[in-house]
């Protein structure tokens, strides 16, 4: 097992290189000059001193953003700029942002607590509901209750996350019942922890439905497996048969862990925007809209690392629960 974990961790390095390079490539394909956009903004807001030479300032800003060579002023190639970003990352430099904006690391540290609390609470709530509900439906697969639950789950999953978040906001906060704050909780904003209720529900409900369907299918397959039929035929106590089926179904359920991270990250972008939470999701959206390449790359590296670690954890859990998984790889 230790050798497997070490091998998977080493394989993360080329995966992260591929993820960050592709992100860097797509950011480079944007048909705009970030330095020129920033300079135009400063001019429109009257923040440039009189007599400032536009071309020299534009060149300095391009060098600051790493798109041009500091000596010759010539544009740098994609591979060279990516290599410079990697060198800066190795020395603790996450890249330059627009003047007046905090450093990349400071912004991430400030936004991380809200997203971590939102994601952890949503994942725990989804598991607490989805696992026992999926087990109950899997044990009665095919009956009327199971069919109604499956139809309801499909209808609920078809609802976009922003629509679900908006409905919850209008119903229980804001102009609705006003049971909880309509603004999501973030550190230092003076909002009570109750501000997490609606964001957590908005993120947990779709995830809980996915967990329920996954667990239900795993239990249904285990219930109809030959070993379960044989145990029932031998007159084994139903409680023991149920325990064996749950253990048999637990291995595929472990694969859900690896899929939690991208689902939570994608959902947090929507949820944090709807509830005005100052988390990583909203930070990522603002960075993408503002062409903040340094922030986009830092968040891509952070989320990519978390996703790969989650996938590795799910594989380790699956091997621990079902040794046959290790024998086939």
N, C-alpha and C positions, 0 to 999 in steps of 0.2 A: 504493500500500500504506500509506503514512504517513497519508494522509487517512482510509483505512478504519480504521486503528488509533485515530486520534484520535476519529473518530465513535463507535466502539464504547466507548471509555473515557468519553465524554460521556454515552452512553446508560446507563452503569452507575449514574449518579446517581439518575434516577427509579426504576430497578429496585431499588436499595438502599432508597430511601424506601418503596417498596411493600412490600418484604420486612420491614423493621423495623416499619412501621405495622401490618401484619397480625399480626406476632408480639406487638407491644404490645397489640393488640386482644384476642388470645386469652389473654394473660396477665391482662388486665383482667377477662375473663369468669369467672375462677376465683371460686367462691362462698365467699370467705373474706376476712378482714381481716388482712393480714400483721402490722400493728402489734399487734392484739389477740392474735394467736398468739404473737408474740415476748414480749409482756408476760406472758402466762400461763406461758410457759417460765421467765421470770425469777422469777416468783412461786413456781413449783413447785420451783425449785432454790434458793430462799432468797437470791437475789442482790439483792433490793430492801431498802433500809434501812427500819427501822420508821418509821411515820408518813408514808410517801410517799403523796402524793395520786395515786390511780390515774388519775383523769380527766385531770389536767394532764400526767401522764407519757404517757398514751395519745395525747393531742393532740400533744405534742412529737414522739413517734415517728412519727405520721402525717405531720407536717410534714417530718420527716427523710426519710421515704420518698417524699415528693413527691405524696402523695395528697390533702393538704388545704392550704388557703391559710395562710401563716404569720401573716397579720394577722387575718383574720376567723375562721379555723378551719373554714371551710366546705369541703366536698368540691370538688375541682376536676374539670372535665369531661375526657373522654378526650383530645380534641384539644388542650386547653390543657396537659395533663400530657405529652403527646407532644412538643408544642412546647418545653416546659421541658427535656425530656430532650435534644432536639436542641440547644438553647442550651448546656446543660451540656457536651454532647459537643464542641461547637465550642470551648469554653474548656478542654478537657482533663479535665472532670469526668465520669466514667463512671457516676455514680450512687452512692447510699448503700447500704451493706450493714448487716447486723445488728451491734450492738455486739460488739466482741471479734474480729470477722472482719477479715482484711487487706483492703486496698483492691482494687478490681477489677483494676486494671492490674498490681499486684504478684502477684496470684493467677495471672493469665494468663501473666505472664513466667516464673513458677516452673513452670507446667505445660507450657508450649509446647515446651521441648526434647525431652521424652519423646515427645510426639505427633508432632513433626516427624521425629524419627529413626525412629519406628515407621512412619509413613506413607511416608517416602522409601525405607526399606529394603524395605517391602512392595511398593511400586510398581515398584522396580527388579527385584526378584525375579520379580514377575508378568510383566513385560515380557521379562526374560531367558529365561524358560521359555515364555511364551505365544506370542511372535512366531515363533521357529524351529519350535515344535511345530505352530502353526497353518499355517505355510507347508508343512511336510511333509504334513500331512493334506489341505490344499487341493490339492496336486499329485496326490494319490491319492484325490480325493473319489469316494465311491461304492463303494470296495472294502470288504472285510470289516474291515480294521483301522480304517478311517474310521468305519464303522457302530458298531463296538465302542467306539471312543473317544467318539463322540457319545452313546451310551447311558450310558457311565460318567460323562461330564460332566454329563448331566441328573440322574443319581442324586446326584452330589456336590453340585451346585448346590441340590438340594432339601433338603439338610441345613442347618438353621439355624446361624448363626455361633456362637451360644452353645453349641450341642451340639458342634460341631467343636472349639471351644476347650476345652470340658470333656473331651472324649475325648483330645485331645493332652495336656492337663494330667495326666490319670489315667494315661496310657500312658508318658509320658516324664519326668514330674516328679511330685513329691509321693509318693504310695504306689506309683508304677509303677517304671520302670527307673531313675529319678533321674539321668538323664544330664545334665539341665540344671536350673537353679533353677525352682521352681514359682512364684516371685514375679517379676513383670516388673520390668525395670530402670527406675529413675527417678533423677534427679540427687540426690546427697546421701543416698541411702538405704542405701549399703553393699552393694548387690547387684551382682554382677559383670555385665559386658556380656553374658554368656551368658544372662542373664535375658530378653534380647530375642528369643531363638531361637523359643520357642513363640508369643509374641504375634505376631511377624512371620509365622510359618507360618500361624497362624489367620487372619490378615488377607490374606495373599498367595494362599493356595490358591483361595478363591472368585474373587478378582480374576484370577488366572492362567487359570482356566477360561473366564471371560468373554473375556479377550484371545484365548485360543486359538480359541474359536468365532468371534469377530469376524474374526480374521485368516484363518482357514480359509475362511469364506464369501467374503471379499474376494478371496482367491487363486483360489477355485473359479470365481467370476464372471469374473475376468480370464483364467483358463485357457480358458474357453469363449467368450471375446469374439471377434468377427470378425477383429480384427487378429492375435490369437494363432493362429487357424486359418490365416490367410493366410500368416503368417511360417513356420509349419510346412510349409505347402504349397509355399512357395518354396524349401524346403530349407535355411533358415537354421539355424545351429548351435544345438543345444538350450540351451547356456549363455546365448547372446544372447537367445533367446526367453524363458528363465526370468527374465533380468534385466529385460526389458521388462514382463513380467507383474508382477513384484514392484514395479516403479515404478508401474504402473497401479493396483495394489492398495494402495499406500502412502497415497494421499490419503484414502480412507474410514477407514483405520486411525488417521489423525491425529485424527479426531473423538473417539477414546477419551480423549484428554487431558482434555477438558472434563468427562467423566463420572467421572474418577478422584476428584476432590475430594469430592463428596457420598458416593460409595461408601466412601472411606476414613474420612470423618467418621462416617458411620453405623456402620461396622464398629468404629471405635475406641471407641465408647461401650460396646459389648458386650465387646470384647477387654480394654480397660483395667479394666473391672469384674471380669471373671473372674480376671485376673492381678494385681489390686490395684496397678495402675500409676497414678501421680499425674500424669495427663495431662489434656488438654482434654476428652476424651470423658467421663472420670469426673467432671471438674469440671462439665460440662454436666448430667450425670445428677443430681448432688447439688444443683445450682442449681434444676433443674426440680422435684425432690422437696421442696426447702425453700422454694419460691416466692421464690427470690432473683431478683427481676425485673431488677435492675441487671446481674447476671452473665449472665442469659439474653439480655438485649438486647446486651450487649457481645460475647458469643460468636456470636449471630446475625449481627451486623454483620461480625465477623471471618470467619466461614465464608461468608457471602454474598459478601463481597468476593473471597475466594479462589476461590469457584466461578465467579463472573463473569469473573475474570481467566483461569481455566483454560479457560473456554469461548472467550474471545477468543483465547487462544493456540492452541487447536485450530483455529479458523477461519483464523488467520494461517498456520499450518502447511499447512492444506488448500489455501489459495490459492497458497502457495509451491510445493507439489508438483503442483497441477493448476490452471493459469491459467484454465481454463474455469469454475471455481467462482466466480471474481470477475466473469466476464462475465455471469453469470445473476442477480446481485444488484444 
